[in-house]
Amino acid sequence: MNYPWLRRWRSAYRREPLPTFVLTVGLVDLGLGGLSQHGSLAAVGLGTVVVAVALRQWQQRPRKSKVVSRPPEALPHRPAHRVLPPLDLNRRSPS
């Protein structure tokens, strides 16, 4: 019994466990309240489903990145090619 909706439900539950759990609880409450003709339980389930969908939308919205300013460097920048003195191969070392 490999239903395609079950596969999608499992992958959604792995990616976003909290909204999917809240959605599951809401759907169960909505189903039980609707089948047993308890309007208050169905209303709680419907409210929970709405909250789960809103939570999922809130989590998926793009985040604004904060610009982090770097502190000024303590030492001035020096080019890497002038760190060491030039090497002169023509001079002989004193013996």
All heavy atoms as an XYZ file, in Angstrom:
754
protein
N       0.833     -1.173      0.000
C       0.000      0.000      0.000
C       0.882      1.242      0.000
O       1.156      1.829      1.039
C      -0.910      0.006      1.213
C      -1.869     -1.167      1.231
S      -2.957     -1.163      2.633
C      -4.044      0.143      2.198
N       1.345      1.599     -1.149
C       2.219      2.746     -1.294
C       1.453      3.865     -1.993
O       1.456      3.964     -3.213
C       3.466      2.342     -2.073
C       4.555      3.364     -1.950
O       4.419      4.322     -1.208
N       5.625      3.162     -2.667
N       0.783      4.682     -1.203
C      -0.009      5.768     -1.758
C       0.889      6.965     -2.048
O       1.775      7.282     -1.255
C      -1.110      6.177     -0.785
C      -2.094      5.065     -0.506
C      -2.135      4.451      0.735
C      -2.975      4.641     -1.483
C      -3.027      3.441      1.003
C      -3.878      3.628     -1.235
C      -3.908      3.030      0.008
O      -4.791      2.033      0.256
N       0.667      7.653     -3.174
C       1.511      8.819     -3.474
C       1.337      9.958     -2.459
O       2.291     10.648     -2.142
C       1.055      9.266     -4.857
C       0.052      8.293     -5.341
C      -0.250      7.338     -4.255
N       0.124     10.131     -1.910
C      -0.072     11.204     -0.935
C       0.668     10.902      0.357
O       1.119     11.808      1.045
C      -1.563     11.445     -0.665
C      -2.289     10.246     -0.118
C      -2.939      9.287     -0.828
C      -2.413      9.873      1.257
N      -3.464      8.345      0.017
C      -3.168      8.683      1.303
C      -1.982     10.438      2.453
C      -3.472      8.047      2.501
C      -2.297      9.795      3.638
C      -3.033      8.614      3.652
N       0.813      9.606      0.675
C       1.540      9.233      1.882
C       3.032      9.546      1.739
O       3.681     10.011      2.683
C       1.332      7.746      2.174
C       1.914      7.208      3.466
C       1.303      7.920      4.665
C       1.675      5.716      3.561
N       3.566      9.318      0.548
C       4.968      9.636      0.298
C       5.220     11.140      0.426
O       6.206     11.580      1.004
C       5.366      9.154     -1.098
C       6.719      8.511     -1.100
C       7.112      7.959     -2.448
N       6.118      7.030     -2.971
C       5.786      6.950     -4.261
N       6.370      7.712     -5.134
N       4.882      6.095     -4.668
N       4.297     11.948     -0.130
C       4.429     13.401     -0.031
C       4.292     13.860      1.417
O       4.976     14.779      1.851
C       3.390     14.094     -0.908
C       3.862     14.174     -2.349
C       2.924     14.988     -3.175
N       2.078     14.018     -3.879
C       0.792     14.141     -4.087
N       0.156     15.206     -3.687
N       0.119     13.208     -4.713
N       3.391     13.231      2.160
C       3.193     13.607      3.558
C       4.447     13.319      4.376
O       4.857     14.117      5.214
C       1.988     12.843      4.121
C       1.579     13.317      5.464
C       1.928     12.794      6.660
C       0.751     14.437      5.746
N       1.353     13.506      7.670
C       0.627     14.532      7.146
C       0.095     15.366      4.960
C      -0.116     15.509      7.754
C      -0.648     16.341      5.571
C      -0.744     16.409      6.952
N       5.068     12.182      4.121
C       6.293     11.834      4.851
C       7.438     12.787      4.516
O       8.194     13.193      5.401
C       6.720     10.405      4.529
C       5.889      9.370      5.214
C       6.367      7.986      4.875
N       5.486      6.985      5.455
C       5.459      5.730      5.087
N       6.280      5.304      4.139
N       4.634      4.895      5.658
N       7.585     13.144      3.256
C       8.660     14.066      2.893
C       8.405     15.447      3.474
O       9.339     16.125      3.904
C       8.836     14.131      1.379
O       7.731     14.774      0.783
N       7.137     15.886      3.503
C       6.824     17.177      4.127
C       7.091     17.126      5.626
O       7.564     18.099      6.215
C       5.368     17.551      3.855
N       6.800     16.001      6.256
C       7.030     15.871      7.692
C       8.514     15.886      8.016
O       8.925     16.404      9.050
C       6.389     14.589      8.220
C       6.246     14.576      9.709
C       5.201     15.256     10.320
C       7.162     13.912     10.508
C       5.063     15.265     11.688
C       7.033     13.914     11.878
C       5.989     14.591     12.462
O       5.863     14.610     13.822
N       9.332     15.338      7.136
C      10.785     15.364      7.373
C      11.339     16.765      7.212
O      12.239     17.172      7.934
C      11.502     14.418      6.411
C      11.414     12.990      6.835
C      12.301     12.097      5.983
N      11.733     10.779      5.939
C      11.182     10.227      4.877
N      11.151     10.883      3.738
N      10.680      9.019      4.919
N      10.834     17.508      6.214
C      11.349     18.847      5.961
C      10.877     19.860      7.004
O      11.658     20.695      7.442
C      10.941     19.343      4.574
C      11.762     18.714      3.465
C      11.369     19.261      2.128
N      10.102     18.598      1.755
C       9.068     19.215      1.211
N       9.108     20.481      0.952
N       7.977     18.546      0.917
N       9.593     19.798      7.370
C       9.016     20.774      8.293
C       8.176     20.041      9.336
O       6.966     19.917      9.198
C       8.150     21.762      7.528
C       8.912     22.510      6.464
C       7.989     23.222      5.511
O       6.780     23.244      5.754
O       8.492     23.752      4.536
N       8.805     19.537     10.396
C       8.069     18.697     11.341
C       7.027     19.459     12.169
O       5.933     18.941     12.399
C       9.155     18.105     12.229
C      10.346     18.944     12.035
C      10.227     19.586     10.695
N       7.310     20.667     12.605
C       6.370     21.375     13.477
C       5.078     21.764     12.753
O       3.987     21.428     13.238
C       7.041     22.602     14.101
C       6.174     23.396     15.062
C       5.781     22.538     16.252
C       6.890     24.635     15.510
N       5.130     22.438     11.596
C       3.868     22.756     10.930
C       3.088     21.518     10.489
O       1.855     21.503     10.540
C       4.282     23.574      9.712
C       5.616     24.087     10.013
C       6.252     23.097     10.926
N       3.781     20.466     10.103
C       3.094     19.252      9.680
C       2.424     18.557     10.863
O       1.310     18.043     10.738
C       4.075     18.301      8.981
O       4.785     19.019      7.972
C       3.358     17.147      8.320
N       3.056     18.570     12.029
C       2.443     17.987     13.219
C       1.194     18.765     13.623
O       0.153     18.172     13.922
C       3.454     17.958     14.375
C       2.858     17.481     15.664
C       2.575     16.145     15.855
C       2.557     18.379     16.678
C       2.013     15.693     17.042
C       1.999     17.939     17.862
C       1.729     16.602     18.048
N       1.282     20.081     13.613
C       0.127     20.910     13.968
C      -0.993     20.705     12.955
O      -2.172     20.630     13.315
C       0.543     22.391     14.076
C      -0.655     23.289     14.296
C       1.546     22.585     15.198
N      -0.645     20.583     11.685
C      -1.645     20.323     10.646
C      -2.304     18.967     10.852
O      -3.524     18.830     10.700
C      -0.989     20.392      9.264
C      -1.901     20.217      8.057
C      -2.853     21.397      7.951
C      -1.089     20.071      6.799
N      -1.540     17.951     11.228
C      -2.092     16.619     11.487
C      -3.076     16.657     12.655
O      -4.167     16.090     12.576
C      -0.956     15.625     11.784
O      -0.042     15.625     10.694
C      -1.495     14.228     11.995
N      -2.689     17.321     13.727
C      -3.581     17.428     14.891
C      -4.863     18.151     14.507
O      -5.966     17.742     14.884
C      -2.856     18.137     16.056
C      -3.821     18.510     17.164
C      -1.741     17.271     16.584
N      -4.747     19.220     13.739
C      -5.927     19.961     13.312
C      -6.839     19.149     12.418
O      -8.072     19.201     12.556
N      -6.250     18.393     11.496
C      -7.070     17.565     10.610
C      -7.779     16.448     11.369
O      -8.937     16.123     11.077
C      -6.211     16.986      9.481
C      -5.758     17.983      8.417
C      -4.800     17.317      7.440
C      -6.958     18.552      7.679
N      -7.111     15.863     12.356
C      -7.752     14.819     13.166
C      -8.905     15.416     13.975
O      -9.993     14.848     14.035
C      -6.710     14.122     14.074
C      -7.384     13.256     15.121
C      -5.757     13.287     13.231
N      -8.670     16.571     14.593
C      -9.744     17.231     15.337
C     -10.912     17.598     14.421
O     -12.075     17.418     14.780
C      -9.228     18.487     16.025
C      -8.408     18.181     17.252
O      -8.428     17.020     17.703
O      -7.745     19.106     17.765
N     -10.602     18.113     13.260
C     -11.646     18.487     12.302
C     -12.434     17.263     11.854
O     -13.673     17.299     11.779
C     -11.023     19.194     11.097
C     -11.965     19.729     10.029
C     -12.883     20.788     10.604
C     -11.164     20.310      8.882
N     -11.754     16.177     11.596
C     -12.439     14.954     11.175
C     -13.301     14.356     12.271
O     -14.453     13.983     12.035
N     -12.751     14.278     13.464
C     -13.529     13.724     14.582
C     -14.728     14.606     14.927
O     -15.822     14.116     15.199
C     -12.646     13.546     15.818
C     -11.608     12.425     15.748
C     -10.733     12.447     16.992
C     -12.297     11.086     15.601
N     -14.518     15.907     14.906
C     -15.619     16.811     15.214
C     -16.696     16.797     14.149
O     -17.891     16.902     14.443
N     -16.290     16.647     12.914
C     -17.276     16.603     11.833
C     -18.045     15.302     11.794
O     -19.257     15.294     11.544
N     -17.368     14.191     12.054
C     -18.054     12.893     12.012
C     -18.950     12.671     13.218
O     -19.992     12.039     13.113
C     -17.019     11.766     11.909
C     -16.264     11.672     10.577
C     -15.195     10.586     10.667
C     -17.216     11.397      9.434
N     -18.544     13.174     14.370
C     -19.351     12.954     15.573
C     -20.322     14.104     15.836
O     -20.975     14.123     16.872
C     -18.443     12.755     16.787
O     -17.694     13.927     17.023
N     -20.387     15.039     14.924
C     -21.285     16.189     14.984
C     -21.066     17.032     16.245
O     -22.005     17.485     16.878
C     -22.738     15.738     14.866
C     -23.029     15.095     13.532
C     -24.465     14.637     13.421
O     -25.232     14.709     14.363
N     -24.818     14.175     12.237
N     -19.818     17.209     16.597
C     -19.429     18.122     17.662
C     -18.827     19.351     16.990
O     -17.670     19.321     16.545
C     -18.412     17.485     18.618
C     -18.997     16.437     19.482
N     -18.982     15.111     19.136
C     -19.627     16.523     20.678
C     -19.565     14.408     20.082
N     -19.972     15.248     21.043
N     -19.617     20.385     16.912
C     -19.198     21.591     16.191
C     -18.013     22.283     16.819
O     -17.177     22.862     16.122
N     -17.924     22.249     18.150
C     -16.815     22.933     18.810
C     -15.483     22.246     18.504
O     -14.465     22.916     18.285
C     -17.045     22.996     20.321
O     -17.159     21.691     20.853
N     -15.476     20.914     18.461
C     -14.238     20.193     18.135
C     -13.851     20.429     16.678
O     -12.666     20.596     16.363
C     -14.401     18.693     18.401
C     -13.153     17.828     18.208
C     -12.033     18.299     19.128
C     -13.473     16.370     18.457
N     -14.842     20.497     15.808
C     -14.559     20.784     14.402
C     -14.019     22.207     14.245
O     -13.110     22.449     13.443
C     -15.818     20.597     13.561
N     -14.553     23.154     15.027
C     -14.069     24.536     14.966
C     -12.632     24.636     15.474
O     -11.808     25.356     14.900
C     -14.984     25.443     15.773
N     -12.327     23.914     16.549
C     -10.949     23.897     17.061
C     -10.017     23.291     16.019
O      -8.905     23.783     15.783
C     -10.867     23.129     18.402
C      -9.426     22.851     18.793
C     -11.572     23.902     19.489
N     -10.444     22.217     15.373
C      -9.630     21.592     14.333
C      -9.402     22.512     13.155
O      -8.291     22.608     12.626
N     -10.455     23.224     12.740
C     -10.311     24.161     11.619
C      -9.378     25.306     11.987
O      -8.522     25.705     11.179
C     -11.685     24.703     11.215
C     -11.704     25.620     10.006
C     -11.223     24.871      8.767
C     -13.095     26.171      9.801
N      -9.491     25.809     13.210
C      -8.577     26.863     13.656
C      -7.136     26.393     13.711
O      -6.210     27.123     13.362
N      -6.941     25.152     14.128
C      -5.593     24.587     14.188
C      -5.000     24.414     12.796
O      -3.812     24.669     12.578
C      -5.615     23.238     14.930
O      -6.270     23.413     16.181
C      -4.225     22.718     15.165
N      -5.822     24.023     11.837
C      -5.353     23.881     10.460
C      -4.947     25.243      9.904
O      -3.902     25.380      9.249
C      -6.437     23.217      9.580
C      -6.098     23.336      8.106
C      -6.607     21.761      9.962
N      -5.735     26.271     10.194
C      -5.396     27.619      9.726
C      -4.089     28.093     10.350
O      -3.236     28.674      9.671
C      -6.553     28.599     10.029
C      -6.136     30.033      9.800
C      -7.764     28.260      9.180
N      -3.909     27.822     11.636
C      -2.661     28.203     12.313
C      -1.471     27.451     11.711
O      -0.397     28.028     11.509
C      -2.767     27.948     13.834
C      -1.411     28.027     14.503
C      -3.720     28.940     14.455
N      -1.645     26.174     11.390
C      -0.545     25.386     10.813
C      -0.157     25.914      9.434
O       1.031     26.025      9.112
C      -0.945     23.920     10.717
N      -1.141     26.265      8.624
C      -0.837     26.801      7.293
C      -0.149     28.159      7.422
O       0.816     28.452      6.704
C      -2.127     26.888      6.445
C      -1.888     27.649      5.162
C      -2.652     25.492      6.148
N      -0.621     28.997      8.356
C       0.010     30.301      8.569
C       1.441     30.137      9.080
O       2.342     30.876      8.665
C      -0.809     31.117      9.550
N       1.665     29.171      9.971
C       3.013     28.907     10.483
C       3.943     28.465      9.371
O       5.100     28.905      9.293
C       2.959     27.842     11.582
C       4.275     27.446     12.246
C       4.871     28.628     12.987
C       4.051     26.279     13.190
N       3.450     27.636      8.492
C       4.268     27.179      7.359
C       4.608     28.326      6.422
O       5.738     28.460      5.957
C       3.540     26.083      6.597
C       4.377     25.481      5.489
C       3.660     24.297      4.883
N       4.490     23.641      3.921
C       4.517     23.945      2.613
N       3.751     24.895      2.160
N       5.305     23.297      1.799
N       3.642     29.194      6.144
C       3.902     30.338      5.284
C       4.883     31.300      5.933
O       5.729     31.884      5.262
C       2.586     31.065      4.966
C       1.653     30.279      4.090
C       2.237     29.995      2.730
O       2.937     30.810      2.154
N       1.949     28.812      2.214
N       4.772     31.471      7.243
C       5.671     32.370      7.947
C       7.108     31.842      7.935
O       8.054     32.601      7.822
C       5.197     32.552      9.380
C       6.080     33.436     10.186
C       6.219     34.790     10.088
C       6.987     33.029     11.210
N       7.123     35.239     10.995
C       7.623     34.177     11.712
C       7.303     31.792     11.769
C       8.557     34.127     12.717
C       8.243     31.750     12.778
C       8.861     32.911     13.240
N       7.267     30.524      8.040
C       8.603     29.939      8.029
C       9.230     29.970      6.642
O      10.443     29.996      6.523
C       8.556     28.498      8.524
C       8.442     28.370     10.005
C       8.501     26.921     10.460
O       8.324     26.002      9.673
N       8.743     26.719     11.742
N       8.440     29.980      5.597
C       8.990     29.925      4.245
C       9.234     31.297      3.634
O       9.796     31.382      2.558
C       8.066     29.125      3.326
C       8.128     27.659      3.582
C       7.351     26.884      2.548
O       6.533     27.430      1.820
N       7.598     25.598      2.482
N       8.830     32.364      4.284
C       9.039     33.681      3.698
C      10.529     34.000      3.686
O      11.283     33.546      4.553
C       8.261     34.745      4.447
C       8.794     35.013      5.815
C       7.978     36.037      6.519
N       8.468     36.071      7.892
C       8.472     37.126      8.639
N       7.953     38.223      8.189
N       8.951     37.075      9.854
N      10.971     34.769      2.710
C      12.403     35.080      2.632
C      12.830     35.982      3.787
O      12.128     36.904      4.177
C      12.550     35.789      1.292
C      11.187     36.233      0.919
C      10.221     35.334      1.615
N      13.956     35.691      4.325
C      14.483     36.457      5.447
C      15.313     37.624      4.917
O      16.037     37.490      3.936
C      15.374     35.592      6.339
C      14.684     34.370      6.872
C      13.904     34.737      8.118
N      13.427     33.533      8.770
C      12.150     33.268      8.937
N      11.245     34.090      8.490
N      11.782     32.177      9.559
N      15.231     38.737      5.605
C      16.081     39.871      5.258
C      17.420     39.672      5.946
O      17.488     39.426      7.147
C      15.443     41.174      5.729
C      14.196     41.532      4.986
C      13.660     42.852      5.468
C      12.396     43.199      4.724
N      11.827     44.472      5.204
N      18.472     39.766      5.173
C      19.792     39.571      5.755
C      20.250     40.871      6.411
O      20.077     41.956      5.877
C      20.793     39.133      4.690
O      20.917     40.144      3.724
N      20.809     40.725      7.580
C      21.322     41.883      8.291
C      22.752     42.143      7.845
O      23.563     41.230      7.733
C      21.289     41.635      9.792
C      19.902     41.505     10.342
C      19.943     41.297     11.830
C      18.549     41.160     12.385
N      18.573     40.955     13.834
N      23.066     43.402      7.589
C      24.407     43.770      7.187
C      25.241     43.936      8.451
O      24.907     44.716      9.337
C      24.392     45.082      6.367
C      25.805     45.499      6.014
C      23.539     44.917      5.142
N      26.299     43.176      8.513
C      27.178     43.213      9.671
C      28.353     44.102      9.323
O      29.091     43.834      8.371
C      27.657     41.794     10.054
C      28.610     41.847     11.226
C      26.471     40.904     10.331
N      28.518     45.168     10.078
C      29.648     46.053      9.805
C      30.886     45.502     10.499
O      30.844     45.092     11.656
C      29.347     47.467     10.308
O      29.163     47.445     11.700
N      31.973     45.513      9.773
C      33.219     45.002     10.317
C      33.946     46.128     11.039
O      33.949     47.267     10.584
C      34.090     44.459      9.200
C      33.455     43.276      8.498
C      34.319     42.769      7.404
N      35.547     42.216      7.973
C      36.620     41.953      7.265
N      36.643     42.179      5.988
N      37.689     41.454      7.839
N      34.574     45.830     12.160
C      35.343     46.879     12.854
C      36.569     47.245     12.025
O      37.066     46.436     11.225
C      35.743     46.208     14.168
C      35.673     44.752     13.897
C      34.605     44.561     12.860
N      37.061     48.447     12.186
C      38.260     48.821     11.422
C      39.451     47.968     11.842
O      39.571     47.559     12.997
C      38.471     50.292     11.788
C      37.724     50.491     13.051
C      36.592     49.512     13.044
N      40.310     47.721     10.898
C      41.474     46.883     11.185
C      42.490     47.667     11.993
O      42.648     48.878     11.831
C      42.077     46.390      9.879
C      41.080     45.578      9.096
C      41.755     44.649      8.118
O      42.965     44.436      8.232
O      41.047     44.151      7.251
N      43.183     46.968     12.887
C      44.139     47.627     13.771
C      45.373     48.101     13.010
O      45.927     49.150     13.308
C      44.557     46.680     14.888
N      45.803     47.351     12.038
C      46.991     47.708     11.267
C      46.578     48.104      9.860
O      45.620     47.568      9.305
C      47.958     46.528     11.202
C      48.512     46.051     12.546
C      49.359     44.804     12.345
C      49.330     47.146     13.189
N      47.288     49.014      9.251
C      46.951     49.383      7.871
C      47.248     48.227      6.925
O      48.115     47.386      7.184
C      47.839     50.590      7.585
C      48.939     50.507      8.575
C      48.388     49.796      9.784
N      46.543     48.195      5.841
C      46.715     47.131      4.860
C      48.053     47.301      4.142
O      48.397     48.385      3.689
C      45.571     47.178      3.846
C      45.718     46.178      2.762
N      45.606     44.819      2.998
C      45.980     46.317      1.446
C      45.802     44.171      1.863
N      46.028     45.061      0.909
N      48.805     46.192      4.054
C      50.063     46.193      3.319
C      49.962     45.211      2.167
O      49.427     44.110      2.346
C      51.219     45.750      4.225
C      51.508     46.704      5.338
C      52.729     46.292      6.084
N      52.587     44.889      6.526
C      53.432     44.267      7.310
N      54.494     44.889      7.755
N      53.240     43.019      7.665
N      50.461     45.575      1.023
C      50.434     44.623     -0.091
C      51.307     43.405      0.227
O      52.345     43.514      0.866
C      51.005     45.395     -1.273
C      51.155     46.804     -0.840
C      50.991     46.862      0.635
N      50.867     42.250     -0.219
C      51.573     41.002      0.090
C      52.926     40.914     -0.604
O      53.827     40.253     -0.122
C      50.705     39.811     -0.308
N      53.110     41.579     -1.732
C      54.375     41.442     -2.459
C      55.487     42.297     -1.852
O      56.629     42.190     -2.255
C      54.180     41.783     -3.944
C      53.796     43.206     -4.179
N      52.506     43.632     -4.069
C      54.536     44.292     -4.502
C      52.447     44.926     -4.327
N      53.671     45.346     -4.595
N      55.214     43.160     -0.892
C      56.251     43.983     -0.278
C      56.478     43.607      1.189
O      57.030     44.378      1.937
C      55.864     45.459     -0.359
C      55.709     45.978     -1.751
C      56.947     45.815     -2.586
N      57.979     46.732     -2.149
C      59.231     46.654     -2.501
N      59.618     45.707     -3.310
N      60.103     47.519     -2.067
N      56.077     42.427      1.597
C      56.248     42.023      2.987
C      57.720     41.737      3.282
O      58.245     42.157      4.298
C      55.382     40.783      3.298
C      55.659     40.263      4.687
C      53.914     41.123      3.137
N      58.398     41.051      2.391
C      59.807     40.711      2.581
C      60.670     41.606      1.697
O      60.242     42.042      0.635
C      60.044     39.252      2.217
C      59.314     38.222      3.078
C      59.556     36.831      2.526
C      59.785     38.307      4.514
N      61.877     41.859      2.131
C      62.775     42.649      1.267
C      63.126     41.858      0.010
O      63.073     40.624      0.008
C      64.007     42.894      2.136
C      63.954     41.885      3.210
C      62.515     41.507      3.386
N      63.458     42.537     -1.038
C      63.801     41.821     -2.278
C      65.055     40.965     -2.089
O      65.976     41.327     -1.368
C      64.024     42.933     -3.293
C      64.186     44.175     -2.521
C      63.551     43.975     -1.186
N      65.082     39.835     -2.748
C      66.190     38.900     -2.652
C      67.166     39.201     -3.776
O      66.805     39.198     -4.949
C      65.660     37.467     -2.775
C      66.678     36.353     -2.657
C      67.364     36.391     -1.298
C      66.033     35.022     -2.881
N      68.400     39.492     -3.393
C      69.421     39.793     -4.383
C      70.360     38.595     -4.487
O      71.063     38.263     -3.533
C      70.184     41.055     -3.979
C      71.099     41.537     -5.077
O      70.977     41.042     -6.216
O      71.918     42.419     -4.784
N      70.353     37.933     -5.621
C      71.164     36.732     -5.795
C      72.596     37.054     -6.204
O      73.458     36.184     -6.184
C      70.525     35.827     -6.845
C      69.152     35.282     -6.472
C      68.596     34.457     -7.625
C      69.247     34.429     -5.236
N      72.899     38.286     -6.579
C      74.239     38.628     -7.038
C      75.218     38.873     -5.881
O      76.401     38.765     -6.058
C      74.200     39.876     -7.930
C      73.463     39.582     -9.213
O      73.413     38.439     -9.639
N      72.878     40.606     -9.802
N      74.700     39.186     -4.710
C      75.608     39.437     -3.582
C      76.074     38.135     -2.971
O      75.319     37.185     -2.865
C      74.897     40.254     -2.502
C      74.684     41.670     -2.901
C      74.318     42.521     -1.747
N      73.081     42.075     -1.115
C      72.563     42.610     -0.047
N      73.184     43.618      0.546
N      71.450     42.179      0.470
N      77.317     38.135     -2.538
C      77.847     36.976     -1.859
C      77.757     37.206     -0.360
O      77.951     38.317      0.119
C      79.310     36.740     -2.221
C      79.474     36.336     -3.647
C      80.924     36.059     -3.892
N      81.088     35.518     -5.225
C      81.942     34.590     -5.522
N      82.742     34.108     -4.620
N      82.029     34.149     -6.716
N      77.477     36.133      0.330
C      77.403     36.273      1.782
C      78.826     36.293      2.365
O      79.712     35.599      1.864
C      76.621     35.120      2.378
O      77.268     33.910      2.088
N      79.063     37.103      3.406
C      80.406     37.112      4.001
C      80.731     35.777      4.676
O      79.915     35.194      5.337
C      80.347     38.253      5.024
C      78.910     38.517      5.237
C      78.147     37.994      4.064
N      81.960     35.337      4.487
C      82.336     34.042      5.059
C      83.169     34.184      6.295
O      83.715     35.099      6.683
C      83.051     33.164      4.079
O      83.903     33.832      3.226
